[in-house]
């Protein structure tokens, strides 16, 4: 049965429904597909799709999120490809769209994430399962504790220093924690050492991804902002916008107990 859907970027695509051969180009959406119960239908994932870990062992790896192996994708003969505007690259997506149905997400807010989960549930024939995941996420966020408005910088990169600003999903998560993001510009601005000295945030979070911050970097930043409380955080909890969202509030509350 042929059905037509519209993705989060306004693209209309027609697929044979329900799809039987799905390629996922985004780690958090790969995990969502697993939670939806699409073990048999997902045939290709990226090398960064680390959840569920066993999929890395037996699913075909189609490259990275910004470096697709088009020959591998062609061999898989997908009837649906699922990607994301920010995490994938425009040229690669455009080339895929010339040959395959590609459903794209575009996520900045929690509402975007919830719409994505429902949208992927509908296009994969798992609408009821998606609704159950959404209910679980909503219930989970009801227990979220407040951080009481302290200022924060959330670091995602080193050399150069880069932080998450407004207009990102990470910023949305920080706002839900009632943390005041003082990144000086939208998206992912670069900071100099002097910028960090002047901003003096109450907290500095060092994310586990995309740059793998470690304990040694805490001391490095402590030299630049000695008054800040600096901790390593699980980047998946702040930036993965699929079914992992149900786990995030419990993790955030555990952070709250560690901070002054």
Secondary structure, DSSP 8 states (H G I E B T S, - for coil): -EEEEE-TTS-EEEEESS-SSEEE--HHHHHHHHHTT-TTTEEEE-TT--SSTTHHHHSEE-EETTEE-HHHHHHHT-SEEEEETTTS-HHHHHHHHTTS-EEEE--SSHHHHHHHHHHHHHHTT-HHHHHHHHHHHHHHHTT----TT-EEEEEEETTTEEE--SSSHHHHHHHHTT-EE--SSSSS-EE-HHHHHHH--SEEEEESSSS---HHHHHHHHHH-TTSEEEEE-HHHHH--STTHHHHHHHHHHHHHH--
